[in-house]
Amino acid sequence: MILQKYKIVFGGKMGAGKTAAIKSLSEISVLSTEAHNTDEQSHSKALTTVGIDYGEIKLDDDVVVGLYGTPGQDRFDFVWSVICKGAIGAIVLIDHSQKDAIEDLKFYFETFKEYLNNIVVGVTHVDEDPQHLLKPYKDWMHLNQQTMPIFAIDAREKDDVLLMVEALIARAEVEFG
């Protein structure tokens, strides 16, 4: 049975890098629920998560943190609130190469904000469209009076993902005790 005292949720649109992020960081083989993508209108990737991805990382003090990846398609949104129960926070991944990336930020931030107070944003696929990088996302946060850490990351790089996890944990300790 997968049940951790501490858990972090990864959310975002299909193709944003949730599964890749968990795989890059997990110290165990990732339990993945990927299936063939039948929604090629949303994304052209071959596989997509249809349930929950699960991995684990052990912190310096031997505390095990469960890493839970949500499915990205809206039709699976009923799972999101269940996955978020008891989490210390969420990492919302936004695919910078998508035309509607700011709308994705708005949607996923507002949705996960209903379930959790502690959110960190990771902007992925920045190599595919390096123009202005984080400025549009920071501008959106400023306009909406939101303060949360935001990082440009490669979800396949352990150090990039670990930086977001550390920021999420530090924010939880400082702001929420």
Summary of the structure (lengths in Angstrom):
residues: 177
radius of gyration: 15.0
end to end distance: 27.9
largest distance: 44.5
contacts: 565
relative contact order: 0.19
helix: 34%
strand: 24%
